[in-house]
Amino acid sequence: MEINALIECISPKLWIGGHAVDAENGATFDVVDPATGKPFAKVADASPADAKKAIDAAASAQKSWAKTPARERGEVLRSVFEKITERADDVAAIMTKEMGKALAESKAEVKYGAEFFRWFAEEAVRIEGRFTPAPAGNGRILVTKVPVGPVLAITPWNFPLAMGTRKIGPALAAGCTIIVKPAGETPLTMLFLAQLFAEAGLPDGVLSVITSSKSSAVSAPILEDPRLRKLTFTGSTEVGRKLVEQSAGGLLRTSMELGGNAPFVVFDDADIDAAVEGAMLAKMRNGGEACTAANRIHVANSVREEFTAKFVAKMKDMTLGAGIDPDTKLGPLINADQLSKVQELVDDAVNAGATVALGGKAPGGDGYFYPATVLTDVPANARILKEEVFGPVAPIVGFDTEEEGIDAANDTEFGLASYIYTRGLDRALRVADAIDSGMVGVNRGVISDAAAPFGGVKDSGFGREGGSEGIEEYLETKYIALT
């Protein structure tokens, strides 16, 4: 379907209680195309009163949804998985239009994001407990798992589908109702998803989607409501800290998937061609706008020149353009603020002594474009080695010994993802064990998988999404003492 006609098929209203409804005050806000910098749609701008309606709907539906047989809950998720798959091109086009990423990237996200529904459709019927005799011989111990209760999910703009599906999937599978507050930059994908759930027969109130330009204003009344039992958030560490503080009053279960500063470490025994290919995936997936993106590339000095030359050659092939163009490999950044932040970090590194091997300057004109950029000889005091760049910029630094490589990888307050390249199994296991991060890719540039636990340590947050561990975040343990 042509993109403008497709956008018109998406209700721009809030999705509350199984219905599309106007914001109480009738307010709307613009959705901007990052490729042009111009608005192309309007959606409802929720107020605190609308947020109250959403938690009312979630609380009202919670008891009946929790009692719905696990098989039926799983079948709803499976149905929506199939609907997303059938309309993969449409979902990809929507994401590219509102987020800017290259169409190929959006299509990959559709496949990845939909997989969480297939995975958790299967996990819904595998929620286990245990039954054992008490050691003292005075009875039996029965342990069961029950839904946490209504959930608030706050999702970011960089993966408009997948950041929602990996929260909605386990919540619904566990028997929880959920309210999703998508990023103001990318509300259309989640509104479209809500329509697909309605087509699949999801009961009213189980899923609500509230769009707003004022995230804190609409989140606050939900977080303060005693009926809410869980908060899950993906976004910056700064915002995550504030949300954890806000959640403390209600003693909410929380999951926080926060910022990253992923190291990509290439040892002297690595297959350099494979490492270059892996670095391209780890750095340039989603145009670098990913919390798992390789933020800094540490290369053993004995192979650094070879790696850099081959990596720069690959980066030169990243065609910059509007994401909707099928020939584009690198779309625009999300907005003007992000463009400014990327340029600021590059300029800081250059001023500190780094060399620009490729790119380094925004082309100007309409849209928020930034070219594939490689920096070499980056000094230790450059901000780009400490801060998450969230763009297509790769700083390369050298090291000599294995210990230096590990220390460089761990020299950050973040701990989400890390990548290492080496031919040695002993070294791979030794280094993976020594690196402080929740996920480590060994000779792999892409590590995300619906069947694996996704999450970090340190300032990258806590909790896991995906895998058999993912549904546990939405379950409480109940102990029943039997005679």
C-alpha positions as CSV (number, residue, x, y, z in Angstrom):
1,M,0.0,0.0,0.0
2,E,1.2,3.5,-0.8
3,I,2.6,5.1,2.3
4,N,0.3,8.1,2.6
5,A,-2.8,5.9,2.1
6,L,-1.4,3.5,4.7
7,I,-0.9,6.3,7.2
8,E,-4.5,7.3,6.7
9,C,-5.6,3.8,7.6
10,I,-4.2,4.2,11.1
11,S,-6.5,5.8,13.6
12,P,-4.7,8.9,15.1
13,K,-6.8,8.5,18.3
14,L,-5.8,7.0,21.6
15,W,-6.5,3.3,22.0
16,I,-8.2,2.8,25.4
17,G,-10.5,0.0,26.5
18,G,-10.5,-1.6,23.1
19,H,-11.6,1.5,21.3
20,A,-10.1,4.4,19.4
21,V,-11.0,7.6,21.4
22,D,-10.1,11.3,21.1
23,A,-8.0,12.9,23.8
24,E,-10.3,14.4,26.4
25,N,-9.2,17.9,25.5
26,G,-9.2,17.3,21.7
27,A,-5.4,18.1,21.6
28,T,-3.1,16.6,18.9
29,F,0.6,16.8,18.1
30,D,2.6,16.4,15.0
31,V,4.5,13.4,13.8
32,V,7.6,14.5,11.9
33,D,9.4,12.7,9.0
34,P,13.1,12.7,9.9
35,A,14.0,12.7,6.2
36,T,12.4,16.1,5.6
37,G,12.1,17.6,9.0
38,K,8.4,18.3,8.3
39,P,5.2,16.9,9.9
40,F,3.2,14.3,8.0
41,A,0.6,13.3,10.5
42,K,-1.2,14.3,13.7
43,V,-2.1,12.0,16.6
44,A,-4.1,12.5,19.8
45,D,-2.2,14.2,22.6
46,A,-3.2,12.4,25.8
47,S,-3.9,14.3,29.1
48,P,-3.6,13.0,32.7
49,A,-7.4,12.4,32.5
50,D,-6.9,10.1,29.5
51,A,-4.1,8.3,31.5
52,K,-6.6,7.7,34.3
53,K,-9.1,6.2,31.8
54,A,-6.3,3.8,30.6
55,I,-5.5,2.5,34.1
56,D,-9.2,2.2,34.8
57,A,-9.5,0.0,31.7
58,A,-6.5,-2.1,32.5
59,A,-7.6,-2.6,36.1
60,S,-11.1,-3.6,35.0
61,A,-9.9,-6.2,32.6
62,Q,-7.1,-7.6,34.8
63,K,-9.1,-10.2,36.7
64,S,-10.8,-11.8,33.6
65,W,-7.6,-11.7,31.5
66,A,-5.6,-13.4,34.3
67,K,-8.3,-16.2,34.4
68,T,-8.2,-16.6,30.6
69,P,-6.6,-20.0,29.8
70,A,-3.0,-19.8,28.9
71,R,-3.6,-21.5,25.6
72,E,-6.1,-18.8,24.6
73,R,-3.7,-16.0,25.6
74,G,-1.0,-17.7,23.6
75,E,-3.3,-18.0,20.6
76,V,-4.1,-14.3,20.6
77,L,-0.3,-13.6,20.5
78,R,0.2,-16.1,17.7
79,S,-2.6,-14.5,15.7
80,V,-1.0,-11.1,15.9
81,F,2.4,-12.6,15.0
82,E,0.8,-13.9,11.8
83,K,-1.0,-10.6,11.1
84,I,2.3,-8.7,11.5
85,T,4.1,-11.2,9.2
86,E,1.3,-10.9,6.6
87,R,1.6,-7.1,6.6
88,A,5.3,-6.9,7.1
89,D,5.8,-4.4,4.2
90,D,3.2,-2.1,5.6
91,V,4.6,-2.2,9.2
92,A,8.1,-1.6,7.8
93,A,6.9,1.4,5.8
94,I,5.2,3.0,8.8
95,M,8.4,2.6,10.9
96,T,10.6,4.1,8.2
97,K,8.3,7.0,7.7
98,E,8.2,8.0,11.3
99,M,11.6,6.9,12.5
100,G,13.7,7.4,9.4
101,K,15.6,4.1,9.3
102,A,16.4,2.5,6.0
103,L,13.6,0.3,4.7
104,A,15.8,-2.8,5.0
105,E,16.4,-2.1,8.6
106,S,12.7,-1.7,9.2
107,K,12.0,-5.0,7.5
108,A,14.5,-6.7,9.8
109,E,12.8,-5.1,12.8
110,V,9.4,-6.4,11.7
111,K,10.8,-10.0,11.7
112,Y,12.6,-9.5,15.0
113,G,9.7,-7.7,16.7
114,A,7.0,-10.2,15.6
115,E,9.1,-13.1,16.9
116,F,8.5,-12.0,20.5
117,F,4.8,-12.7,20.0
118,R,5.5,-16.2,18.5
119,W,8.0,-16.9,21.3
120,F,5.7,-15.8,24.2
121,A,2.7,-17.5,22.6
122,E,4.6,-20.7,23.3
123,E,5.9,-19.6,26.7
124,A,2.3,-18.8,27.9
125,V,1.7,-22.5,28.4
126,R,5.0,-23.2,30.0
127,I,4.6,-21.2,33.2
128,E,5.7,-23.7,35.9
129,G,5.6,-24.1,39.6
130,R,6.6,-27.0,41.9
131,F,5.2,-29.4,44.5
132,T,7.4,-31.0,47.1
133,P,7.1,-32.5,50.6
134,A,8.2,-30.2,53.4
135,P,11.6,-31.3,54.8
136,A,10.2,-31.4,58.3
137,G,7.6,-33.9,57.2
138,N,4.7,-31.7,58.4
139,G,3.1,-30.9,55.1
140,R,3.7,-30.1,51.4
141,I,4.9,-27.1,49.6
142,L,3.0,-25.9,46.6
143,V,4.6,-23.0,44.6
144,T,2.7,-21.3,41.8
145,K,3.2,-18.3,39.5
146,V,0.5,-15.6,39.2
147,P,0.4,-12.5,37.0
148,V,1.9,-9.4,38.6
149,G,-1.1,-7.3,37.5
150,P,-1.6,-4.1,35.4
151,V,1.6,-3.0,33.6
152,L,2.8,0.4,32.3
153,A,5.3,0.1,29.4
154,I,7.2,3.1,28.2
155,T,9.0,2.6,24.9
156,P,11.6,4.5,22.9
157,W,11.6,5.7,19.3
158,N,14.5,3.7,17.9
159,F,12.7,0.4,17.5
160,P,9.0,1.4,17.3
161,L,7.7,-2.2,17.0
162,A,10.2,-4.4,18.8
163,M,10.5,-2.3,21.9
164,G,6.8,-2.7,22.4
165,T,6.4,-6.4,21.4
166,R,9.0,-7.6,23.8
167,K,7.1,-6.0,26.6
168,I,3.5,-6.7,25.4
169,G,4.3,-10.4,24.5
170,P,5.4,-11.6,28.0
171,A,2.9,-9.4,29.8
172,L,-0.1,-10.8,27.9
173,A,1.3,-14.3,28.0
174,A,1.6,-14.1,31.8
175,G,-1.9,-12.8,32.2
176,C,-1.2,-9.1,32.8
177,T,-3.0,-6.2,31.2
178,I,-0.8,-3.5,29.8
179,I,-0.7,0.2,29.0
180,V,1.9,1.2,26.4
181,K,3.1,4.8,26.2
182,P,5.2,4.9,22.9
183,A,7.7,7.7,22.2
184,G,6.2,10.9,20.8
185,E,8.4,10.7,17.8
186,T,7.1,7.3,16.7
187,P,3.5,6.7,17.9
188,L,2.0,5.3,14.6
189,T,3.6,1.9,14.7
190,M,2.1,1.1,18.1
191,L,-1.3,2.5,17.2
192,F,-1.3,0.2,14.1
193,L,-0.3,-2.7,16.4
194,A,-3.3,-2.0,18.6
195,Q,-5.6,-2.3,15.6
196,L,-4.1,-5.7,14.8
197,F,-4.8,-6.9,18.3
198,A,-8.4,-5.8,18.0
199,E,-8.6,-7.8,14.8
200,A,-7.2,-10.8,16.6
201,G,-10.0,-10.6,19.2
202,L,-8.0,-9.3,22.2
203,P,-10.6,-8.5,25.0
204,D,-11.3,-4.8,25.6
205,G,-9.0,-3.1,28.1
206,V,-6.2,-5.7,28.0
207,L,-4.1,-3.4,25.9
208,S,-4.2,0.4,25.8
209,V,-2.0,2.8,23.8
210,I,-1.7,6.4,24.9
211,T,0.2,8.8,22.7
212,S,1.4,12.1,24.2
213,S,3.9,14.8,23.6
214,K,4.2,15.1,27.4
215,S,5.4,11.7,28.6
216,S,5.9,12.6,32.3
217,A,2.5,14.3,32.6
218,V,0.6,11.2,31.4
219,S,2.9,8.7,33.1
220,A,2.6,10.3,36.6
221,P,-1.1,9.5,37.3
222,I,-0.6,5.9,36.2
223,L,2.5,5.5,38.3
224,E,0.7,7.0,41.3
225,D,-2.3,4.7,40.9
226,P,-2.2,1.8,43.5
227,R,-3.8,-0.6,41.0
228,L,-0.6,-0.5,38.8
229,R,1.8,-3.3,39.7
230,K,4.6,-3.1,37.3
231,L,6.6,-0.6,35.3
232,T,8.8,-1.5,32.4
233,F,10.9,1.1,30.6
234,T,13.4,1.2,27.7
235,G,15.3,4.5,27.3
236,S,18.0,6.7,28.8
237,T,19.7,6.0,32.1
238,E,18.8,9.5,33.3
239,V,15.1,9.0,32.7
240,G,15.2,5.5,34.1
241,R,16.6,6.7,37.4
242,K,13.7,9.2,37.7
243,L,11.1,6.5,36.9
244,V,12.6,4.2,39.5
245,E,12.2,6.9,42.1
246,Q,8.6,7.6,41.0
247,S,7.9,3.9,41.2
248,A,9.2,3.5,44.7
249,G,6.0,4.9,46.3
250,G,3.9,2.1,45.0
251,L,6.7,-0.5,45.4
252,L,6.3,-1.5,41.8
253,R,8.0,-4.3,40.1
254,T,10.3,-2.6,37.6
255,S,12.4,-3.6,34.6
256,M,14.8,-1.0,33.2
257,E,16.6,-1.4,29.9
258,L,18.8,1.7,29.8
259,G,21.7,3.2,28.0
260,G,24.7,1.4,26.6
261,N,28.3,2.1,25.6
262,A,29.2,-1.2,24.0
263,P,32.8,-2.1,23.3
264,F,33.8,-4.0,20.2
265,V,37.1,-5.7,21.0
266,V,39.3,-7.2,18.2
267,F,42.2,-9.3,19.4
268,D,45.4,-10.0,17.5
269,D,44.3,-13.6,16.6
270,A,40.9,-12.5,15.2
271,D,39.8,-13.2,11.6
272,I,40.0,-9.6,10.5
273,D,37.6,-9.9,7.6
274,A,35.0,-11.5,9.8
275,A,35.7,-8.8,12.5
276,V,35.1,-6.0,10.0
277,E,31.8,-7.6,8.9
278,G,30.8,-8.0,12.5
279,A,31.7,-4.4,13.3
280,M,29.6,-3.2,10.5
281,L,26.6,-5.0,11.9
282,A,27.3,-4.1,15.5
283,K,27.9,-0.4,14.7
284,M,25.5,0.3,11.8
285,R,22.5,-1.7,12.7
286,N,19.6,0.8,12.9
287,G,22.0,3.5,11.7
288,G,23.9,3.3,15.0
289,E,20.7,4.4,16.9
290,A,20.6,1.3,19.1
291,C,21.5,0.7,22.7
292,T,23.4,-2.4,21.7
293,A,25.4,-0.5,19.0
294,A,29.2,-0.8,19.2
295,N,30.0,2.6,20.6
296,R,33.8,2.3,20.6
297,I,36.0,-0.1,18.7
298,H,39.1,-1.4,20.5
299,V,41.6,-3.1,18.1
300,A,44.9,-4.8,19.0
301,N,47.6,-2.5,17.7
302,S,49.3,-5.3,15.7
303,V,46.2,-5.6,13.4
304,R,44.7,-2.1,13.8
305,E,46.0,-0.7,10.5
306,E,44.6,-3.6,8.5
307,F,41.2,-3.5,10.4
308,T,40.8,0.2,10.0
309,A,41.5,0.3,6.3
310,K,39.0,-2.5,5.6
311,F,36.4,-1.0,7.9
312,V,36.6,2.4,6.3
313,A,36.2,0.8,2.9
314,K,33.0,-0.9,4.1
315,M,31.7,2.3,5.7
316,K,32.1,4.2,2.5
317,D,29.4,2.0,1.0
318,M,26.8,3.2,3.4
319,T,24.5,5.1,1.0
320,L,22.9,8.1,2.8
321,G,19.4,9.0,1.9
322,A,15.7,8.9,2.8
323,G,14.9,5.6,4.4
324,I,11.9,4.9,2.2
325,D,14.2,4.7,-0.9
326,P,15.1,1.0,-1.3
327,D,18.7,1.9,-2.3
328,T,19.3,3.7,1.0
329,K,21.6,1.9,3.5
330,L,21.7,4.8,6.0
331,G,18.7,6.9,6.8
332,P,18.5,10.2,8.8
333,L,18.8,10.5,12.6
334,I,15.6,10.9,14.5
335,N,15.6,14.6,15.1
336,A,17.6,17.9,15.3
337,D,18.6,17.3,18.9
338,Q,20.2,13.9,18.1
339,L,21.9,15.4,15.0
340,S,23.4,18.1,17.1
341,K,24.5,15.6,19.8
342,V,26.3,13.4,17.3
343,Q,28.1,16.4,15.7
344,E,29.1,17.7,19.2
345,L,30.7,14.4,20.1
346,V,32.6,14.2,16.8
347,D,33.8,17.8,17.1
348,D,34.9,17.2,20.7
349,A,37.0,14.1,19.7
350,V,38.6,16.0,16.8
351,N,39.4,18.9,19.0
352,A,41.0,16.5,21.5
353,G,43.3,15.1,18.7
354,A,41.3,12.4,16.9
355,T,41.6,12.0,13.1
356,V,38.6,11.9,10.8
357,A,39.1,8.9,8.5
358,L,35.7,9.2,7.0
359,G,32.7,11.6,7.2
360,G,32.6,13.8,10.2
361,K,30.2,16.5,9.0
362,A,26.4,16.7,8.5
363,P,25.6,17.5,4.8
364,G,23.0,20.1,5.7
365,G,19.7,20.7,4.0
366,D,16.4,19.2,4.9
367,G,16.2,16.3,7.2
368,Y,18.5,15.1,10.0
369,F,21.2,13.3,8.0
370,Y,24.6,12.4,9.2
371,P,27.1,10.3,7.2
372,A,28.9,7.1,8.2
373,T,31.9,8.4,10.1
374,V,35.2,6.8,11.3
375,L,37.5,8.4,13.8
376,T,41.0,7.1,14.5
377,D,43.7,7.9,17.1
378,V,40.9,8.9,19.5
379,P,42.4,10.1,22.8
380,A,41.3,8.7,26.1
381,N,39.7,12.0,27.2
382,A,37.4,12.2,24.3
383,R,33.7,12.3,25.4
384,I,32.7,9.8,22.6
385,L,34.5,7.0,24.4
386,K,32.4,7.7,27.6
387,E,29.1,8.8,26.2
388,E,26.6,6.9,24.0
389,V,26.8,8.5,20.5
390,F,23.6,6.9,19.2
391,G,24.6,7.5,15.6
392,P,26.7,6.2,12.7
393,V,30.1,7.2,14.2
394,A,32.8,4.6,15.0
395,P,35.8,5.7,17.1
396,I,38.8,3.3,16.8
397,V,41.4,3.0,19.5
398,G,44.3,0.6,20.0
399,F,45.5,-1.7,22.8
400,D,48.5,-4.1,23.2
401,T,47.7,-6.9,25.7
402,E,44.6,-8.9,26.4
403,E,44.4,-7.4,29.9
404,E,44.5,-3.9,28.3
405,G,41.7,-4.9,26.0
406,I,39.5,-6.1,28.8
407,D,40.2,-3.0,30.9
408,A,39.3,-0.8,28.0
409,A,36.1,-2.7,27.5
410,N,35.1,-2.3,31.1
411,D,36.1,1.4,31.4
412,T,32.5,2.6,31.5
413,E,29.6,2.9,33.9
414,F,27.4,1.0,31.4
415,G,27.1,-2.7,30.9
416,L,24.6,-3.7,28.3
417,A,26.3,-5.4,25.4
418,S,29.9,-6.2,24.4
419,Y,31.5,-7.8,21.4
420,I,34.8,-9.7,21.1
421,Y,36.5,-11.3,18.1
422,T,39.2,-14.0,18.6
423,R,39.9,-17.4,17.1
424,G,40.8,-18.8,20.5
425,L,38.0,-20.6,22.4
426,D,39.9,-20.3,25.7
427,R,40.4,-16.6,25.1
428,A,36.8,-16.1,24.1
429,L,35.5,-17.7,27.3
430,R,38.1,-16.1,29.5
431,V,37.4,-12.6,28.1
432,A,33.6,-13.0,28.0
433,D,33.7,-14.0,31.7
434,A,35.8,-10.9,32.5
435,I,33.7,-8.3,30.7
436,D,31.1,-6.6,32.8
437,S,28.0,-6.6,30.7
438,G,24.7,-8.4,30.5
439,M,25.4,-9.7,27.0
440,V,28.5,-10.7,25.1
441,G,28.7,-11.5,21.4
442,V,31.6,-13.8,20.5
443,N,32.5,-13.5,16.9
444,R,29.0,-12.1,16.3
445,G,27.9,-8.6,15.4
446,V,24.2,-9.1,16.2
447,I,23.2,-10.8,19.4
448,S,19.5,-9.9,19.9
449,D,17.2,-12.9,19.9
450,A,13.7,-13.3,21.2
451,A,14.7,-16.7,22.7
452,A,17.6,-15.1,24.7
453,P,17.5,-12.9,27.8
454,F,18.2,-9.2,26.8
455,G,19.4,-6.8,29.5
456,G,22.3,-5.2,31.2
457,V,24.1,-4.5,34.4
458,K,25.5,-1.4,36.2
459,D,24.0,1.8,34.7
460,S,22.4,-0.2,31.9
461,G,19.6,-1.3,34.2
462,F,18.1,-4.5,35.5
463,G,15.6,-7.1,34.5
464,R,15.6,-9.2,31.3
465,E,13.4,-9.3,28.2
466,G,13.1,-12.3,26.0
467,G,14.0,-15.9,26.6
468,S,12.4,-18.1,29.3
469,E,13.6,-15.4,31.7
470,G,11.5,-12.7,30.1
471,I,8.1,-13.9,31.3
472,E,9.3,-14.1,34.9
473,E,9.4,-10.3,35.0
474,Y,5.6,-10.4,34.8
475,L,4.9,-13.1,37.3
476,E,4.8,-13.2,41.1
477,T,5.6,-16.4,43.1
478,K,2.9,-17.7,45.4
479,Y,3.6,-20.3,48.1
480,I,0.7,-22.4,49.4
481,A,1.3,-24.5,52.5
482,L,-0.6,-27.8,52.5
483,T,-1.1,-30.3,55.2
